[in-house]
Amino acid sequence: MESYEINLKNANPTIENTFLTWNMQKNWNPIKITDANGVYFTDSYGKSYLDMSSQLMCSNLGHGNKRIINSIKNQAEKLAFIAPSFDTDIREEVSGKLRTVLPDNLTKYFYGTSGTEANEAAIKIARMYMAKEHKNKIISFYNSYHGSTLGSLQLTGDYRRKLTDSYHSASGFLKVAPPSCYHCPFNLKYPECNMACLNNIEYTIKNEGNIAAIIIEPVTGTNGVVIPPEGFLHELRRITEENNVLLIADEVMTGFCRTGEWFAVNHWKIKPDILTTAKGITGAYAPLSLTAVDKKISDFFNDNIFAHGHTYEAHPLVLAAASAAIDEYKDKNILENVRKLSKLFSGRLNELREKHISVGDVRSIGLFGAVELVKDRNNKTPFNTSDDKIEGKPMIVNKIAKYAMEHGVYLNTWLSHFIVAPPLIINEDELNSGFDVIDDALKISDMEIKI
Ligand SMILES: Cc1ncc(COP(=O)(O)O)c(C=O)c1O
């Protein structure tokens, strides 16, 4: 008893008793955060940080938003929980508001609590709907992330799937080469390539014969803010329609104004059959996700069982956050702010590429950007790969993020790139001050090349 108490005194229960996700546990020494307001958050020593990545690209409305906080509080007092088979005011309210912002063909909604769950629901819905045609396979891209559970991880193309493939794999999931022009899988150049990646998708669909759906991030998120070339999504929509394949748009990261449209598919006027979203739907004030389907799919379930559900589907507290968040996006003209700042944003990113020898490419749309670091611009050699991460080797992006944190700026890093995606309420001065620190931090990767 005594020794247990002594142990507790010395130990930090966060580190001792909880997991750091997607990482080895041994060197975890997290900064303790005690407060957050607007585009800043503060640690237990009182130091504040400019949030240049909206945490996990989700705090779109910044921190400490009173309207959303009060909406959750009021809902907690009124009705904190009721089984999902009941109707509630808040469910009516949010479902009505979503109709005003989603692509107009998406009229029926399933509420979950994470992007992962939204995609799990999408896979099941697509397969249930396509069962009559004996189609069950789902195509996704090699540079994608769609979630961490059995199905959604099988959709995922990036190294996180490989980490668990040996004990976690399932059948019916295929990957294809993505429309990633900087690292073209076919070593071709747009537009002379005639979008060989599209031909490959069409070829796969026709030769497999039983493809139920293809799931895409309309703009690839974590894996580098990869924007498809002009014409790609239009043609993909045509191919899926001609071959009776459902198109699922995973807008978990790109939804809710991040790219300068309510949803990224709007840039190309594409109407997916199913759209999934999460993160920005509540500005990350509460865990909510959405799987939205069109009328043909919703009609199908009038006479077929919707074989899916969760205890916390349409949870009132979480819906209360979404209701207030949607009002905030509209009343604060968030789209306008994103569109206005996107020129400054892409301008500052381009300056980084011009100034720093270690920056191979920058890409952005709206307030969603990536800085890709290379050892050698000609060969586009990354500083680090997924193998380095798996083996626990030091990563250059972590050195850059550490420097940025020391200088009061938070950045979300990946393998050889980092994501710049500040809260969408940010102003010009704040944005410039964040970029100034990033500019300084990139001397670290430049130095590695000169040595
Ligand atoms: C495109 C995309 N889909 C799905 C997910 C999974 O969402 P969650 O982490 O909420 O389960 C993510 C998470 O980053 C994502 O970026």
PDBQT file of the ligand as one rigid body, heavy atoms in Angstrom, charges set to zero:
ROOT
HETATM    1  C1  LIG A 501      -9.194  12.366 -44.182  1.00  0.00    +0.000 C 
HETATM    2  C2  LIG A 501      -9.380  11.727 -42.841  1.00  0.00    +0.000 A 
HETATM    3  N1  LIG A 501     -10.267  10.732 -42.697  1.00  0.00    +0.000 NA
HETATM    4  C3  LIG A 501     -10.472  10.133 -41.513  1.00  0.00    +0.000 A 
HETATM    5  C4  LIG A 501      -9.765  10.506 -40.398  1.00  0.00    +0.000 A 
HETATM    6  C5  LIG A 501     -10.009   9.828 -39.077  1.00  0.00    +0.000 C 
HETATM    7  O1  LIG A 501     -10.678  10.701 -38.247  1.00  0.00    +0.000 OA
HETATM    8  P1  LIG A 501     -10.634  10.476 -36.644  1.00  0.00    +0.000 P 
HETATM    9  O2  LIG A 501      -9.244  10.684 -36.217  1.00  0.00    +0.000 OA
HETATM   10  O3  LIG A 501     -11.586  11.522 -36.128  1.00  0.00    +0.000 OA
HETATM   11  O4  LIG A 501     -11.132   9.114 -36.389  1.00  0.00    +0.000 OA
HETATM   12  C6  LIG A 501      -8.832  11.541 -40.490  1.00  0.00    +0.000 A 
HETATM   13  C7  LIG A 501      -8.052  11.964 -39.316  1.00  0.00    +0.000 C 
HETATM   14  O5  LIG A 501      -7.145  12.740 -39.371  1.00  0.00    +0.000 OA
HETATM   15  C8  LIG A 501      -8.639  12.173 -41.744  1.00  0.00    +0.000 A 
HETATM   16  O6  LIG A 501      -7.754  13.162 -41.908  1.00  0.00    +0.000 OA
ENDROOT
TORSDOF 0
